[in-house]
Every structure is written in structure tokens, then in C-alpha cells.
Amino acid sequence: MPLRSGRVPRDAVHHPLFARCYARASVAAETRMGVGRIRGRLLGGLSGRVIEIGAGNGLNFAHYPGTVAEVVAIEPERRLRHLAVEAALRAEVPVDVVPGAAEALPVKSEGFDAAVVSLVLCSVRDVPRALGELRRVLRPGGEVRFFEHGRGGGRAMCFTQHALDRTVWPVLSGGCHVAREPVRALRDAGFELGPYRRVLMPEQGPTLPTSYCVLGTAWRPVEG
């Protein structure tokens, strides 16, 4: 069960300026970049108890199907968490928004049927540790739905992505990195990869260092 104390612990992430900008840009991207359609594909068919890591301002909540019994949404950034609480009140499924970091999830082991990571692995401080926590909290055979951006394009684009990661991008974008490889990270963390597909965001328009995304499914092995 999530921690339900009325006291909010010290924030694991504090990017107030980025949070304000992200909250506005992400709402616009729902229609202008087609992200809303992607969220529907990401979450369709889920059921049972779901944990969402890095819920941001809660834009996924409206897309959870009625077969989901409960969503526990972890969000470390205070401003985004407050917006997520407002979104949870409008959701058609029960959503509990909880402070916490991906690297130390404040929930019991093997308590969830599915997990969702959506544009979050780019910004966690320790990806292997975060994915290890994800394995811990999923029941054996539990499903991971992921929609992440990362490394892509030709040599020139990959060079640009790595240059941005070493310099200004994480500072300007709340810790985001554009050259990470989420599929490889999931495989290295011991998840079984299911079907996934590469997508460009936006689908029509300029190709940016953040455009290379992957949408797919993975599972915690039954024996692990």
C-alpha cells in the first residue's frame, strides 16, 4: 500500500521553473503532437492494480480503462504532483497520487499487476536502480507499458543528442537526457521484452533530438 501520511516528505526532485513550462507544453502536445493518441495505445487493455512512475501532471489518468481497479501514481516534483492530484479527481478510475522517487518506491513488493513508465526514464537519476524497483513492486508476470524517448537517428543526430546530454539539456529540462536507450535498459534490468514500435513525435513536422520515441510492452519474468 502507498504511504498515506498527511505530511509530504522532502521533495526528491525540485524543478519549479521547468515544472511550470512542462505543465503548459505537455497539455499543448496532447493534440498538436498527437501525444493523446499515444496515451490511449499505451494504456489500453490494462487491468488490476497499476503503478505509474513519474506521473507528471497526470495526463495519463483520463486514458486508463475501467478495468483498472486502482492507480498509484508516483510523482516527486511538488508542483507537478499538485496538478496530478487535480487530474486524479477528474479520473474515471481511482488514482492515488503519492510523493516518492523512482529509485525508492514507497510501496510494498509484488503489489501491482502492471506498471507504466511514460516519458520518465529520460530524467531519473539512476535508471538501473529505478528499473530494479519496478521489478520489485510488480508481481511475477506483471506487465510494463512504456512510452519513452531516447537515442535515435543517424550519426549526426546521435552526436547532437550526446552533446546536449553532456552540456545544457539536463539543466534546462529538469534532468532530462535525450540519448538514453530505454529498450536496452529494460532488457538489462531483466525484463522480458514484448512487442514495441519506434515512433517519431511529432509524427509530422521537424525531427528534433527529443523526437525518437518507443512505445511497447515488457514483463517481469515469472521466475524472477
N, C-alpha and C positions, 0 to 999 in steps of 0.2 A: 504494500500500500504506500502511496506517496505521503510525504510529510505534510501535515495539515496545520502546523502551528501558525498562529496569527502573526508571529514575528517573522519578518523576512530577513534571512541571513545576509551577511555582507555579499554584495554582488560579485559573481565570478568574472563578469565582463562588464566594462563600463565605457561605452562609446556613445555619449548622449548626442553629439552632433551628427555622427553617422546614423544613429537610430532615427533621428528626425528625417534625414534625407531618404533613408531606406523606406521608411513608412510611406512617404509620398510616392517615391519612384515605383515601389512594388505594386501599389494599387493601380497606377497607370499601366504597368506592364501586363496586368491581367488581360486587358483587351488589346492594347497596342502591340504587344509582343506575343500574344497567344498563350501566355502562361496559364490562364484559367483553364484552357482546354487540356493542357498537360496535367494539371492537378486532378482533373476528372479521371484521366487514364491512370495516373499514379495510384489513386485510392480506390478505384472501382473494384468491387468484389471482396473487400476486406470484411472481417467479422471478428467477434470476440473482443478481448481487451487489447488495446493498441497503445504503444508508447511512441510519441513523436519527439524527436530530438531537435532542439533549436527551432521552436515553433514560430519565432519572429513575432509578427503582428497578427498571427492567427488566420492567415488567408486560406490555409488548407481546411479549416474547420467546416466551412459550408459545403465541402465536397465529400465528406465522409458519408458512406451509405448507411441506411437504417439498420443494417445487420451488425454494425459495430455497437457493442454493449457499453464501452467506455473508452475515452481517450485521455491518457495522462500526457500532458504537453509540457516539456521541459524548456524553459527559456531563461538564460542567465542575465540578459540585459534588461534593466529595470523599466525603461520607457517602453520598449517593445513588449515586455511582459504585461504591462498595464493595458496596452492595446489588445493583446491576446485575450485578456480577461473579458474585455468588452465584446470581442468576437465570439468568445465561448458562450456568452449569454444569449447570442443570436443563433447558435448552432442547433441543429435538429437532433444531435446525439449528445449525451453527457460528456462534457470536457472539463477536466480539472487542470488548471494551469499552475505549474509548480516551479519555483526557482531552483536552479541547480546547473551544474556543468556536465558536459558530455563525458568528461573523463572520470566523474564520480557521481553516477546517477543515484538520486536519493530514493531508490525503490528496491524491493526485495528481488532476489534471484528467481529466475524462471517463472515470473509472474505475468508474462504477456504472450499473447498468441501471435502478435505481429508488431513490427517496428517500422517507423517512417523516418527517413532522412531526406530532407528536401533543401538543397542549396545551403548545406550546413558544414559538410566535411571540408569545404574550402577554408573555413575560418576557425575550426577547432585547433587548439594549441598542440595537441598530441593525438594524431589520428589513430595509431595503433592502440593506444590506451582507450580511446573513445570507442573503437570498434570491439575491443575486449569487453568493455562494459555492456555494449549492446548484446554480445553473445551471452553474457552473464544473466541479463534480465529476460531474455527470450526463453521460452520453453524449448526443449529439444524438438526439432522440426518446425520451429517458429519461422515466420516469413519476414523478410526485409523488403520493403519497397523503397527504391531510391531514385531521386532525380537530382543530379549533381552536374556542376560544370567543372572543366579541367583542361588538361593539356590537349591540344589538337591543332590541325592544320599542317602546313609544310614546315620546312626548316626555318624559314624567316619568321613565321608566326610563333613557333616554339621558342626561338631565341628571344623574341619580344616578350613572351609570357614569362620566361625565366628572368629576364632583365627587370621586368616590372615587380616580380616577387622579391627580388633582392634589393629593391630601392623603395619607390614611393607607394606602390599599390596597397600593401597591407596597412600602412599608416593612414592612407586616405579612406580605406574601405573597411574599417572595423576588423582588421586582421585577416581579410580575405586573401587567398592565393589563387592565381589563375592557372598555374602549371601542375597542380596535383593530379593524381591518376586514381580516381575513386574505384574503378573496377579492380585494378590491381590491388588497391588497399583492402578491399573486401575479400579478395581471394587470399591475400597474405594473412588476413586475420582468421582464416579458417572457415569462411562461409562458402557454401556451395552456390555457384552462380547459376541462375536460371536465365531465361531469355532477357536480352536487353538490346536497346537500339540507340544509335547515335542520332542526336537531333541538333539543329542549329537554332539558336534563339538570338534575334528574331528569325523566323523561317524565311521571311522575305525582307531584304534590307541589307545594310552594311554588315560585314563579318568583323566582329570585334574580338579582342583577346578573351572576353568572357562568353563568347557565343557557343563554344563547343561543349555540348551537354550530353548526358547519357541518362536514359530512363529504363529502369529494369527491376528485376526481382532476384533475391538471393534467399538462402535458407540457412538456419543454424543446423548443422548435421544432427541427426537423431542420436548418434552415439557420443556427441560432444557437448 
